[in-house]
Amino acid sequence: MAIIKPFKAWHPDPKNVEKITCVPYDVVSIDEARTLAEGKPKSFLHVVRPEIDLPGNTDPHDDAVYEKGAENLHQLLNNGTLIQEEKPQIYVYQLIRNGRPQTGVFACLSVEDYDNEVILKHELTRPTKEDDRTRHILTQEAHAEPVMITYKDDGETGSLMEKAMQNKPLFDFEASDGVVHKLWRVKNTDAFINAFDDIPHLYIADGHHRCKSASRAAEQKRKENPNHTGDEEYNFFPAVMFPMSDMNILPYNRVVHSIPDNFLDSLQDHFDLFVDADPQPSQKGMVTVYINGTWYGLKLPLDDNPNSVQKLDAHRLQEFVLSPLLDINDPRRDDNISFVGGIRGTDELKKLVDSGEVELAISMYPTSIEELIAVSDEGLLMPPKSTWFEPKLGSGLLVHTF
């Protein structure tokens, strides 16, 4: 069963919400964050990307970065920019992108459920990124951004969300990227708690490092607290839980910085290439590569009796193209490969190659939510960067402090 918990969130005054909320920390570079936050002293980017307020040559893991993030957050809490709820709340949160709504429950989850695999993962986390997020959490004494979670559809939570949305929303605004954000307070929190009590597993969609870091931060706080009971706020972290049917996954594309001179010949030796292929693959098992000004389509081989991971296009690409033909054996650490979120489109891939910044672009077919669930249920792990969820959750809408 899944435990969800109301929390006394900090949120912007609805009149100023558009000046405060921002994109998540990990979808923009430091330079992009600086540009987005320029002239916006209340932007939550000053909390989740505090490097933007320090000299450009500052190491992102310097003590000053974490101290600045905490300083910026506490300033927002203390000067009235963010307002704390009078009592613990659960919320319904809806995102609308290109007319398509995605509606979930915004509440706190238990690190115990994460540690005990009630909340299931599908990706490995990187220790350096864990360290970074854990330090931010402990220094700020807050979980500044929520995790995106999914779960298998059920009728009860859907009905409860529909009922909550009949009331006046706390927030209803369109962000600069065209995504509409709506948020409602829930009146009957017990009904939501009881409904999730019947859901056996939750699945991390986006935010593996935030989950792991919340767990590590809670462990550290437990060691420091001789009177630990398990009810302290540091034992919980904020998340938005969406039913599977609402989730929207875009492809996560790849670019390779340097390729051998004979790479195209090698591809032709191993695959039947389709010249002038559609830049966006039309079906699972197909990828499209852009090289020397031309798009080529190819079908990826499949292992005999494959498990849920071996069926994934990202795995098949790794096994039959990246490793044998490009000597990219560990895409997590190999500097010769980079990843481009599907939101940027195939034109971005073409531009990167045509500009000479990279030599090869690989356009993927999106992983399905059913594939993600299957991998998680089998206790397996996806290759890195297998999914790009869109739209992204807004940062600074609801902040959880401890």
C-alpha angles and dihedrals in degrees: 000000000000122000117215122181134197114235139195096248127196111226139170123263102265090237091061102033095111091054092053111037120082144169119286117280095247100055096064133055121233090259091050090048091051091052094047093048096045110126091004108103091171096052112127087227085084086066103040095034102030091159086083089072094053133069113292094246094056114129106243088227095051116125088242091065094057092043091050092050091053091046092051094048095048090049089057091048095047102042096053097254087120120038124205121226116247092229137016113283142188118211142200111225124194129189121192119195122174089347094305115121124212115189129189147155118266112207142117123281129205122254085213089064089051093048092047094047098246080123105053127207131206101190138058118241125227115237094223092054091044089053091050096050092042091054091050091051094048095042094047093038086222146092098233098184133037128236120239110236133179133197139183111279119264131177098231101061091043092054092047091051092050090052093049091051091060088076127077111280123239089220132023115162143130116239124219091264091059096254114135116220122200127177130185130187113234116233099196104046093166091063091057092045091052093046093054089045086072094052110094099200142019121202127216108235102170124000110053092150092049090053094048092045091050088054093049093046091051090050090053092048091049090055090051095047115072089185095053112155104170093247096089116118092243087070090068136058132193122257141163114227117206126184113246094249091061096053120108119198123190124194120273104219130202135221126193118209099205131019132181117266091245096046096114090050089051091052091051090049092054104033142033100245123208110214120220091014123177106274090229113060112237099214146017114282093035129101131181121215127199117210134151092000096306135101115224125190124210139173117236118229120240129221120242113264093000124198121223093277095046089055092060117105090224090058093045091050090050095047099043105028118014099044103037100034103030103026090235099145101157110034091182091068107018110108091202092075130059133178129233121198115237091238088076091061132215092289087070090054092051091048093052092053097041091051091054092241089121133009102216136032125193119201113204136203109240121261112242125237088238089059091051092051092047092053092047093047090052091052091242132131131237123229112265118282096013096142137040112191119205137223099037123222116258116250119222096028094107124007125193117211131186 
